[in-house]
Amino acid sequence: MTLTRKAWAQAGVAGVAVLLAASACGGSSNKSSNSSSNASGQKGGTLYVLDHDDFEHLDPARIYVSAGLDASRLITRTLTTYKAKPGKDGLQIVPDMATDLGQKSSDCKTWTFHLKDGLKYEDGSPIKAGDVKYGIERTFTDELSEGPQYPKQYIEGGDTYGGPYKDPTGDLRGIEVKDDKTLVFHLAQTVCDFNYTAAFPEFSAVPKAKDTRDQFDNKVFATGPYKMQTYERGKQLVLVRNQYWDKKSDPVRTALPDKIQVDMGLAEDVIAQRMIADQGNDQAAVMLDINVPAAQLPQTQAANVKSRLISGANGYVYYLAINQQRVKDLAIRQALNTMVDKAAAIQTCGGPACGLPATTITAPNVQSYRKLDLYHGGDHGDVNKAKQILAKANIKTPVTLTLAYRDRQDIADQFAAFQRGFERDGVFKINPKPVPSTGYFAKIGTPASMADADLIWADWGADWPSGSTVIPPLFDGTQIKTSGNQVLSLVNDPDLNSKIKDAQKELDNTKAQQKWADLDKEVQQKGLIIPWRYGSTNDLRGSKVTGGYMHPFFGAFDLISLGVKS
C-alpha cells in the first residue's frame, strides 16, 4: 500500500482473527460494519463517487495510493487480483488476466504466468504477454517512479535497468516472453509470495504504441470493464463501459453500472452532509477518499444513516516521520515519542471511532505485529519524562521543529492537536508546513521539497500479509529516491539495511515475521518515526447503492462490486 496512502493491504491468515476483532472498534459489530448493503444489484444506471481530491495517479505504473488502487480495478486488469469480498475472504488473491496464481520453482526464484484466452483492450485488439512485460518495464522509468518498488527489488536486472525510454533497444532481462500468452519472471532473490506483487497495477498490460508516457495518467488504455470517457483533472472523471471486456474471463468484477462519475474538489463536510441527507443523485453515490468528519459522526448513528455506514479497522498506521538528516539527536526523537498526545489527535477525527493509539509501524492485522510500548508515555504523553530526557542530554528548550502535513481540514485539526501537545510547558515549538492536499504524497516523496521539514505527517498500510511490505519500503536507506520516495525519515543506516536484507532472505515464514517484528522494535528504539494511530474507516453510501462493503485491501468501498437500484 506506499507510504501512506496506500495502500493498506490485507492481513495474513494468522492475522485475520485480529483484524476481525479490531474491526469491531469502529463502533459496531464486524457483521454490520463491514457490509452496509445487500450484495445483489441490477445492471444499469450511474454510480457517483464523491471525492475531496483528484487521484494522484491512474497510470498503472504510478499508482500507490489506496483510492487510485481501488479505482484502477475498474479500468485496469492485472495478472492476479484480490477477491471482491468483505472480511477474510477479501484477503485472498485470485487469477485476473492470468490463468492461475503462477507456477513457481522450488526456490521461488522463477515464476511462470499464462494469460487467459480472449483478453482484449478497449479498441478490441488482443492483449499479449509482451504488453505486460512492457507495462512493467515502464515502472523503471524515473518520470514514472511513484509506484511500489518491488519490481526493481525482485526482478533480475532491475537494479540497473533504466526503463524503455532510456534505452529503447534494451529490455528487462528478468522477464522472459515465451509466446503471446506466457511470461516467465526470473527473480534476483527468493520471493515465495511474488503472486501478491502481481496484483499491483504495475503488473498490467500497456501496448507500446499507446504509451503516452507521463500523459498516460489522463487517458489510460483500458483492459477492465470501463474506459475513460472524459477526465478533467481535479474536477471530474467519467467512466463508461468497455464493450470488449468479457465477463467470462473475469469472475471478480460485476460491472453493474453503465456509467461511473467521480466528482472531485468537494469539501469534507459537504461530502458527508450530502451522503447523510441522501437526496437526488447522492442516493446513488459513495464517498471514497475521506472519512466522515468527527463533527458529523453522531449523525451517522440515526437508523436510516447507520444502515448505510461501513466502519472498522482499515489496516493503516498513521505516523509522523522524523527527518534523520535534520533531527539527528536521539534524545529529541525519544522526547517526541514520549510526549506525543495521541489521544488529542485521535479525538479530532472522532475518538475511538477514528482508531486506537499506535505504538508500532506494523498494524495489528499483519503477521509480524507484536504488541510493543517502548516509551510508556500513555495516550496523552508524559511531559515530565520528555523534559527529563532532554535535560539529561543538555538540550535547551524549547526545541523548534517544523511539521509538514496535508493541507486538508481534518488533518489540519490533527496538526493543531500535535502542536498543542508538543508545546506544553515550552518543551517544543512546532512550526506548521501545510502541503497542498492534491498530490500530497508525491510532494512529500520528493526529499528536496521537504528539506525544511523535521516531521512529516504520513500513513502506511501493508501491501500484503507480511512485515516485508512494511519495514523495507519505509526504512531501507538503499531505496531513498529523489522522487517517489517512501523512506520519509531519510534514514540510511548500514546496520539497519543489512538486517533488512537478512530478513528478506529468510525462507521460514515464522522466523521471517519475527525478524520483521524485531526490526519494528529497532525502528522505534532509534526514534525514526512517531506512530500515533491504528486507523479506522467510516464511510457512507447512498440508499440506492448495492454491494457496499469495506474491502480489506483498500480500507474503503470496493468499487468493482457496487451497483445502483433504479
C-alpha positions as CSV (number, residue, x, y, z in Angstrom):
1,M,0.0,0.0,0.0
2,T,3.1,3.4,-0.3
3,L,3.8,5.2,2.5
4,T,0.7,6.3,3.5
5,R,-1.7,6.1,1.1
6,K,-1.8,3.4,0.5
7,A,-2.4,1.0,0.0
8,W,-3.2,-0.8,3.1
9,A,-3.2,-4.4,2.4
10,Q,-4.7,-7.5,3.8
11,A,-3.8,-9.3,6.9
12,G,-2.3,-12.8,6.6
13,V,-4.2,-15.9,7.7
14,A,-2.6,-15.6,11.1
15,G,-3.8,-12.1,11.4
16,V,-7.4,-12.4,10.2
17,A,-8.7,-13.1,13.7
18,V,-7.0,-9.9,14.9
19,L,-8.5,-7.9,12.0
20,L,-12.0,-9.1,12.6
21,A,-11.7,-8.4,16.3
22,A,-10.2,-4.9,15.7
23,S,-13.0,-4.1,13.2
24,A,-15.5,-4.0,16.0
25,C,-13.7,-1.0,17.4
26,G,-15.3,1.2,14.7
27,G,-18.5,1.4,16.7
28,S,-20.4,-1.6,15.5
29,S,-20.1,-5.4,15.1
30,N,-18.0,-6.6,12.2
31,K,-21.0,-8.1,10.5
32,S,-22.9,-4.8,10.4
33,S,-19.8,-2.5,10.0
34,N,-18.4,-4.3,7.0
35,S,-21.5,-4.9,4.9
36,S,-23.8,-2.0,4.7
37,S,-26.0,-3.1,1.7
38,N,-27.4,-6.1,0.0
39,A,-24.8,-7.7,-2.3
40,S,-27.4,-8.2,-5.0
41,G,-27.7,-5.5,-7.7
42,Q,-29.1,-4.8,-11.1
43,K,-27.3,-3.8,-14.3
44,G,-27.5,-0.2,-15.4
45,G,-27.7,3.3,-14.0
46,T,-24.9,5.7,-13.0
47,L,-22.8,5.3,-9.9
48,Y,-21.5,8.6,-8.4
49,V,-18.3,8.8,-6.3
50,L,-17.7,11.9,-4.2
51,D,-14.0,12.8,-3.6
52,H,-12.2,15.6,-1.9
53,D,-9.0,15.2,-4.0
54,D,-8.3,14.0,-7.5
55,F,-6.5,10.7,-7.9
56,E,-2.8,11.1,-7.6
57,H,-2.4,8.7,-10.5
58,L,-4.4,6.3,-12.6
59,D,-1.5,5.3,-14.8
60,P,-0.9,1.7,-13.6
61,A,2.9,2.3,-13.4
62,R,2.4,5.1,-10.9
63,I,-0.4,4.0,-8.6
64,Y,0.4,3.5,-4.9
65,V,-2.4,5.4,-3.1
66,S,-5.4,3.4,-1.9
67,A,-8.1,5.4,-3.8
68,G,-6.2,5.0,-7.0
69,L,-5.6,1.3,-6.4
70,D,-9.4,0.9,-5.7
71,A,-10.5,2.8,-8.8
72,S,-7.9,1.2,-11.1
73,R,-9.6,-2.1,-10.9
74,L,-12.5,-0.6,-12.9
75,I,-10.1,0.3,-15.8
76,T,-7.1,-2.0,-15.5
77,R,-6.7,-5.8,-15.1
78,T,-3.6,-7.3,-13.5
79,L,-2.1,-10.8,-13.5
80,T,-3.7,-11.5,-10.1
81,T,-6.1,-9.5,-8.0
82,Y,-8.0,-9.6,-4.7
83,K,-11.3,-11.3,-4.3
84,A,-14.2,-8.9,-4.3
85,K,-15.4,-9.9,-0.8
86,P,-15.5,-8.3,2.7
87,G,-13.6,-9.6,5.6
88,K,-11.2,-12.5,5.5
89,D,-12.4,-13.7,2.0
90,G,-11.2,-10.4,0.5
91,L,-7.7,-11.2,1.8
92,Q,-7.2,-13.9,-0.9
93,I,-5.7,-13.3,-4.3
94,V,-7.2,-14.9,-7.4
95,P,-6.2,-15.1,-11.0
96,D,-7.1,-12.0,-13.1
97,M,-5.5,-11.9,-16.5
98,A,-3.5,-15.0,-15.6
99,T,-5.0,-18.5,-15.8
100,D,-3.8,-19.3,-12.2
101,L,-1.8,-17.8,-9.4
102,G,1.5,-18.5,-11.1
103,Q,3.8,-21.6,-11.1
104,K,6.9,-21.2,-9.0
105,S,10.2,-23.1,-8.9
106,S,11.3,-24.9,-5.8
107,D,13.5,-21.9,-4.8
108,C,10.7,-19.4,-5.6
109,K,13.1,-17.5,-7.9
110,T,11.3,-18.4,-11.2
111,W,7.6,-17.7,-11.7
112,T,5.5,-18.5,-14.8
113,F,2.2,-17.0,-15.7
114,H,-0.1,-17.8,-18.6
115,L,-2.6,-15.3,-20.0
116,K,-6.3,-16.3,-20.4
117,D,-7.8,-16.6,-23.9
118,G,-9.7,-13.7,-25.5
119,L,-8.3,-10.8,-23.4
120,K,-8.8,-7.5,-25.3
121,Y,-8.1,-3.8,-24.9
122,E,-10.8,-1.1,-25.2
123,D,-10.3,-1.0,-29.0
124,G,-10.7,-4.8,-29.5
125,S,-7.0,-5.5,-30.1
126,P,-5.6,-8.6,-28.2
127,I,-3.7,-8.3,-25.0
128,K,-0.3,-10.0,-25.4
129,A,2.3,-11.2,-22.9
130,G,4.8,-8.7,-24.4
131,D,2.5,-5.9,-23.4
132,V,2.5,-7.0,-19.8
133,K,6.3,-7.0,-19.9
134,Y,6.3,-3.5,-21.4
135,G,3.9,-2.3,-18.8
136,I,6.2,-3.5,-16.1
137,E,9.2,-2.0,-17.8
138,R,7.6,1.4,-17.8
139,T,7.7,1.4,-14.0
140,F,11.5,1.6,-14.1
141,T,11.4,5.0,-15.7
142,D,12.4,7.9,-13.5
143,E,9.4,10.0,-14.6
144,L,7.0,7.2,-13.7
145,S,8.6,6.3,-10.4
146,E,5.7,6.8,-7.9
147,G,4.6,3.2,-7.7
148,P,5.9,0.4,-5.5
149,Q,9.5,-0.6,-5.9
150,Y,9.1,-4.4,-5.8
151,P,9.8,-5.0,-9.5
152,K,13.1,-3.1,-9.1
153,Q,14.0,-5.1,-6.0
154,Y,12.8,-8.5,-7.1
155,I,13.3,-8.9,-10.8
156,E,16.7,-9.9,-12.2
157,G,18.4,-6.9,-13.7
158,G,16.1,-4.5,-12.1
159,D,18.8,-2.8,-10.1
160,T,20.5,-1.5,-13.3
161,Y,17.6,-1.3,-15.8
162,G,16.6,2.3,-16.6
163,G,13.3,1.7,-18.4
164,P,12.2,1.6,-22.1
165,Y,12.6,5.3,-22.7
166,K,16.2,5.5,-21.6
167,D,17.2,2.5,-23.7
168,P,14.5,1.7,-26.3
169,T,16.7,-1.1,-27.8
170,G,17.2,-2.9,-24.4
171,D,14.8,-4.7,-22.2
172,L,14.5,-6.1,-18.7
173,R,16.2,-9.5,-18.9
174,G,14.5,-10.8,-15.8
175,I,11.1,-11.0,-17.7
176,E,11.1,-13.6,-20.4
177,V,8.2,-13.7,-23.0
178,K,7.9,-17.3,-24.2
179,D,5.0,-16.5,-26.5
180,D,2.0,-14.2,-26.7
181,K,0.4,-15.9,-23.6
182,T,3.4,-16.9,-21.5
183,L,5.6,-14.8,-19.1
184,V,8.5,-16.1,-17.1
185,F,9.8,-14.0,-14.2
186,H,13.4,-14.6,-13.2
187,L,14.0,-13.1,-9.7
188,A,17.2,-12.0,-8.1
189,Q,16.1,-13.3,-4.8
190,T,13.7,-15.8,-3.3
191,V,10.1,-14.4,-3.2
192,C,7.6,-17.1,-2.4
193,D,4.7,-14.6,-2.3
194,F,5.5,-13.0,-5.6
195,N,2.0,-13.6,-6.9
196,Y,0.8,-11.0,-4.4
197,T,3.1,-8.5,-6.1
198,A,1.5,-9.4,-9.4
199,A,-1.8,-8.0,-8.0
200,F,-0.4,-4.4,-8.2
201,P,-1.4,-2.3,-11.2
202,E,2.2,-2.4,-12.3
203,F,1.6,-5.9,-13.5
204,S,-0.9,-4.9,-16.2
205,A,-0.7,-4.6,-19.9
206,V,0.3,-1.5,-21.9
207,P,0.8,-1.7,-25.6
208,K,3.9,0.3,-26.6
209,A,2.1,2.1,-29.4
210,K,-0.4,3.5,-26.9
211,D,2.1,4.7,-24.3
212,T,1.9,8.4,-23.9
213,R,4.5,8.4,-21.1
214,D,3.5,10.9,-18.3
215,Q,0.3,11.7,-20.1
216,F,-1.0,8.1,-19.8
217,D,-2.5,9.2,-16.5
218,N,-5.0,11.3,-18.4
219,K,-6.1,8.5,-20.8
220,V,-5.4,5.0,-19.6
221,F,-5.8,2.4,-22.4
222,A,-8.4,0.2,-20.7
223,T,-8.3,-3.6,-20.1
224,G,-11.0,-3.6,-17.5
225,P,-14.8,-3.3,-17.7
226,Y,-14.7,0.5,-18.0
227,K,-12.8,3.0,-20.1
228,M,-12.3,6.8,-19.7
229,Q,-14.8,8.9,-21.5
230,T,-13.7,12.2,-20.1
231,Y,-11.2,13.2,-17.4
232,E,-10.9,16.8,-16.2
233,R,-8.2,16.7,-13.6
234,G,-9.3,18.0,-10.2
235,K,-12.9,18.1,-11.3
236,Q,-14.5,15.1,-12.8
237,L,-13.8,11.6,-14.2
238,V,-16.4,9.8,-16.3
239,L,-16.1,6.1,-17.0
240,V,-18.3,4.2,-19.5
241,R,-18.4,0.6,-20.5
242,N,-15.6,-1.1,-22.4
243,Q,-17.5,-3.2,-24.9
244,Y,-14.5,-5.6,-25.4
245,W,-14.3,-6.6,-21.7
246,D,-15.5,-10.2,-21.4
247,K,-17.2,-11.2,-18.1
248,K,-16.4,-14.9,-18.9
249,S,-12.7,-14.2,-18.3
250,D,-13.3,-12.1,-15.2
251,P,-15.1,-13.6,-12.3
252,V,-14.1,-10.8,-9.9
253,R,-15.7,-7.7,-11.4
254,T,-19.5,-7.2,-11.6
255,A,-19.5,-4.2,-13.9
256,L,-23.1,-3.3,-13.0
257,P,-23.4,0.5,-13.6
258,D,-23.5,1.7,-17.1
259,K,-21.5,4.8,-16.1
260,I,-19.4,5.9,-13.1
261,Q,-18.9,9.6,-12.4
262,V,-16.3,10.7,-9.9
263,D,-16.8,14.3,-8.8
264,M,-13.7,15.9,-7.1
265,G,-12.7,19.0,-5.2
266,L,-15.5,18.8,-2.7
267,A,-15.1,19.9,1.0
268,E,-15.1,17.0,3.5
269,D,-18.1,18.3,5.5
270,V,-20.0,18.9,2.2
271,I,-19.4,15.3,1.1
272,A,-20.5,13.9,4.5
273,Q,-23.6,16.1,4.7
274,R,-24.7,15.2,1.2
275,M,-24.3,11.5,2.0
276,I,-26.2,11.8,5.2
277,A,-29.0,13.7,3.5
278,D,-29.3,11.1,0.8
279,Q,-31.0,13.2,-1.8
280,G,-31.2,13.1,-5.7
281,N,-28.1,11.6,-7.4
282,D,-26.4,11.2,-4.0
283,Q,-28.7,8.3,-3.3
284,A,-26.6,6.5,-6.0
285,A,-23.3,7.8,-4.6
286,V,-20.4,6.7,-2.3
287,M,-17.7,8.6,-0.6
288,L,-14.1,7.3,-1.2
289,D,-11.1,9.3,-0.2
290,I,-12.2,10.8,3.2
291,N,-13.9,9.6,6.4
292,V,-17.0,11.2,7.8
293,P,-15.6,14.2,9.8
294,A,-15.8,14.0,13.6
295,A,-18.4,16.7,13.9
296,Q,-20.8,14.7,11.7
297,L,-20.2,11.2,13.1
298,P,-23.1,11.4,15.6
299,Q,-25.5,11.9,12.7
300,T,-24.4,8.5,11.3
301,Q,-26.0,6.8,14.2
302,A,-29.5,7.6,13.1
303,A,-31.2,4.4,11.9
304,N,-31.7,5.5,8.3
305,V,-28.0,6.5,8.1
306,K,-26.3,3.8,10.1
307,S,-27.6,1.1,7.8
308,R,-25.6,2.9,5.0
309,L,-22.3,3.1,7.0
310,I,-19.2,0.9,6.7
311,S,-16.8,1.2,9.6
312,G,-14.0,-0.7,11.2
313,A,-10.2,-1.1,11.4
314,N,-8.7,-0.5,8.0
315,G,-5.1,-1.6,8.4
316,Y,-3.4,1.8,8.2
317,V,-0.9,3.0,10.7
318,Y,-0.7,6.8,10.9
319,Y,2.6,8.3,11.9
320,L,4.9,11.3,11.9
321,A,8.2,10.6,10.1
322,I,11.2,12.2,11.8
323,N,13.7,13.5,9.3
324,Q,17.0,12.0,10.4
325,Q,19.0,14.5,8.3
326,R,17.6,17.3,10.5
327,V,16.7,15.8,13.8
328,K,20.0,14.0,14.5
329,D,19.9,13.9,18.3
330,L,18.3,10.6,19.6
331,A,17.2,12.4,22.8
332,I,15.0,14.8,20.8
333,R,13.4,11.9,18.9
334,Q,12.9,10.0,22.2
335,A,11.3,13.0,23.8
336,L,8.9,13.4,20.9
337,N,7.8,9.8,21.2
338,T,7.4,10.1,25.0
339,M,5.4,13.4,24.9
340,V,3.1,13.0,21.8
341,D,-0.5,13.5,22.7
342,K,-2.0,10.7,20.6
343,A,-5.4,10.8,22.3
344,A,-5.9,14.5,21.4
345,A,-5.1,13.9,17.8
346,I,-7.4,10.9,17.6
347,Q,-10.2,13.0,19.2
348,T,-10.1,15.5,16.3
349,C,-11.3,12.7,14.0
350,G,-13.9,11.2,16.2
351,G,-12.2,9.4,19.1
352,P,-12.3,5.6,19.2
353,A,-14.3,5.5,16.0
354,C,-11.3,7.0,14.3
355,G,-8.9,4.4,15.6
356,L,-6.8,3.4,18.5
357,P,-3.4,4.7,19.8
358,A,-0.5,3.1,17.9
359,T,3.0,2.2,19.2
360,T,4.3,0.3,16.2
361,I,4.6,0.9,12.4
362,T,3.0,-2.5,11.8
363,A,-0.7,-2.8,12.1
364,P,-2.3,-5.4,14.4
365,N,-3.6,-7.4,11.3
366,V,-0.1,-8.1,9.9
367,Q,1.6,-11.3,10.7
368,S,4.7,-9.6,12.1
369,Y,2.8,-7.4,14.5
370,R,3.9,-7.7,18.2
371,K,2.5,-5.6,21.0
372,L,5.0,-3.0,21.9
373,D,5.3,0.1,24.0
374,L,8.8,1.4,24.4
375,Y,8.2,4.9,25.6
376,H,5.4,4.5,28.2
377,G,4.1,8.0,27.6
378,G,0.4,7.0,27.8
379,D,-2.2,8.1,25.3
380,H,-1.7,11.8,26.2
381,G,2.1,11.7,26.5
382,D,4.4,12.2,29.5
383,V,5.6,15.8,29.6
384,N,7.9,15.5,32.6
385,K,9.6,12.4,31.3
386,A,10.2,14.2,28.0
387,K,11.7,17.1,29.8
388,Q,14.0,14.8,31.8
389,I,15.2,13.1,28.6
390,L,16.2,16.5,27.1
391,A,17.7,17.8,30.3
392,K,19.9,14.7,30.6
393,A,21.2,15.3,27.1
394,N,21.8,19.0,27.8
395,I,19.3,20.1,25.2
396,K,17.8,23.5,25.8
397,T,14.1,24.0,25.4
398,P,12.0,24.9,23.5
399,V,13.3,22.7,20.7
400,T,12.0,24.3,17.5
401,L,10.7,21.9,14.8
402,T,8.7,22.1,11.6
403,L,5.8,19.7,10.9
404,A,4.7,19.1,7.3
405,Y,1.1,18.0,6.9
406,R,-1.6,17.6,4.3
407,D,-3.5,20.9,4.0
408,R,-6.9,19.4,4.5
409,Q,-9.2,20.5,7.3
410,D,-9.3,17.1,9.1
411,I,-5.5,16.8,9.0
412,A,-5.0,20.5,9.9
413,D,-7.0,19.7,13.0
414,Q,-4.7,16.8,13.8
415,F,-1.7,19.2,13.3
416,A,-3.1,21.6,15.8
417,A,-3.6,18.8,18.3
418,F,0.1,17.7,17.9
419,Q,1.2,21.3,18.1
420,R,-0.6,21.9,21.4
421,G,0.7,18.6,22.8
422,F,4.3,19.2,22.0
423,E,4.3,22.8,23.1
424,R,3.2,22.0,26.6
425,D,5.5,23.5,29.3
426,G,7.5,25.1,26.5
427,V,9.3,21.8,25.6
428,F,8.9,22.2,21.8
429,K,8.0,24.9,19.4
430,I,6.2,23.4,16.4
431,N,6.0,25.4,13.2
432,P,3.5,24.5,10.5
433,K,4.3,23.5,6.9
434,P,1.0,22.9,5.2
435,V,1.4,21.0,1.9
436,P,-1.3,21.1,-0.8
437,S,-3.6,18.1,-0.4
438,T,-3.8,17.2,-4.1
439,G,-0.6,15.3,-5.0
440,Y,0.4,15.3,-1.3
441,F,2.3,12.0,-1.4
442,A,4.2,12.9,-4.5
443,K,5.3,16.1,-2.8
444,I,6.4,14.5,0.5
445,G,8.1,11.8,-1.6
446,T,10.4,14.4,-3.1
447,P,13.1,15.0,-0.4
448,A,14.1,18.3,-1.9
449,S,10.6,19.7,-1.2
450,M,10.8,18.5,2.4
451,A,14.3,20.0,3.1
452,D,12.9,22.3,5.8
453,A,10.6,19.7,7.4
454,D,11.6,18.0,10.6
455,L,8.4,16.0,10.9
456,I,6.1,14.7,8.1
457,W,2.5,13.5,8.5
458,A,2.1,10.1,6.8
459,D,0.3,6.8,7.0
460,W,1.1,3.3,5.8
461,G,-0.7,0.0,5.1
462,A,1.0,-3.3,4.5
463,D,1.0,-4.3,0.8
464,W,0.3,-8.0,1.6
465,P,0.3,-10.1,4.8
466,S,4.0,-9.7,5.7
467,G,6.3,-7.3,7.6
468,S,8.4,-7.4,4.4
469,T,5.9,-4.9,2.9
470,V,6.2,-2.5,5.9
471,I,9.8,-2.3,7.1
472,P,11.8,-2.3,3.8
473,P,9.7,0.3,1.9
474,L,9.9,2.7,4.8
475,F,13.3,2.2,6.3
476,D,15.7,0.6,3.8
477,G,18.0,3.5,3.0
478,T,19.1,2.0,-0.3
479,Q,15.6,2.7,-1.5
480,I,15.8,6.5,-1.0
481,K,14.9,8.3,-4.3
482,T,14.8,11.9,-5.4
483,S,11.1,11.4,-6.3
484,G,8.6,8.8,-5.4
485,N,10.5,8.3,-2.1
486,Q,8.8,6.4,0.7
487,V,11.7,6.4,3.2
488,L,10.4,9.7,4.6
489,S,12.7,9.6,7.6
490,L,15.6,9.6,5.2
491,V,17.4,7.1,7.4
492,N,20.3,5.3,5.7
493,D,21.7,3.1,8.4
494,P,24.1,0.4,7.0
495,D,23.4,-1.9,10.0
496,L,19.6,-1.5,9.6
497,N,19.9,-2.0,5.8
498,S,21.9,-5.2,6.4
499,K,19.3,-6.6,8.9
500,I,16.5,-5.8,6.4
501,K,18.4,-7.8,3.7
502,D,18.9,-10.7,6.1
503,A,15.2,-10.8,6.9
504,Q,14.3,-10.8,3.2
505,K,16.4,-13.9,2.7
506,E,14.6,-15.9,5.4
507,L,12.6,-18.8,3.9
508,D,10.8,-19.9,7.0
509,N,7.8,-17.6,7.3
510,T,7.5,-17.8,11.1
511,K,11.2,-16.8,11.5
512,A,10.9,-14.1,8.9
513,Q,7.9,-12.5,10.6
514,Q,9.8,-12.5,13.9
515,K,12.7,-10.8,12.2
516,W,10.3,-8.1,10.9
517,A,8.9,-7.7,14.4
518,D,12.4,-7.3,15.8
519,L,13.1,-4.6,13.2
520,D,9.9,-2.8,14.0
521,K,11.1,-2.6,17.6
522,E,14.5,-1.3,16.4
523,V,12.8,1.3,14.4
524,Q,11.0,2.5,17.5
525,Q,14.2,2.4,19.6
526,K,16.0,4.6,17.0
527,G,13.1,7.0,17.0
528,L,12.7,7.1,13.3
529,I,9.0,7.8,13.4
530,I,6.2,8.6,15.9
531,P,3.4,6.1,15.4
532,W,0.1,7.5,16.8
533,R,-3.0,5.8,15.3
534,Y,-4.2,2.5,14.0
535,G,-6.8,3.7,11.6
536,S,-10.5,3.0,11.2
537,T,-12.8,3.8,8.3
538,N,-16.2,5.5,8.5
539,D,-17.7,5.9,5.0
540,L,-21.3,6.2,3.7
541,R,-23.2,5.0,0.7
542,G,-26.4,6.3,-0.8
543,S,-29.6,4.3,-0.3
544,K,-29.8,3.1,-3.9
545,V,-26.2,1.7,-3.9
546,T,-25.9,-2.1,-3.7
547,G,-23.0,-4.3,-2.9
548,G,-21.5,-1.9,-0.4
549,Y,-18.8,-3.3,1.9
550,M,-15.3,-2.3,3.1
551,H,-12.7,-4.2,1.2
552,P,-9.7,-5.1,3.5
553,F,-7.1,-4.2,0.9
554,F,-8.4,-0.7,0.1
555,G,-9.9,0.2,3.5
556,A,-12.9,1.7,1.6
557,F,-15.9,0.7,-0.5
558,D,-14.9,-1.9,-3.1
559,L,-15.8,0.0,-6.3
560,I,-15.9,-3.0,-8.6
561,S,-18.8,-4.6,-6.6
562,L,-21.1,-1.6,-6.5
563,G,-24.5,-1.4,-8.3
564,V,-27.3,1.1,-8.4
565,K,-31.0,0.3,-7.9
566,S,-33.5,2.2,-10.2
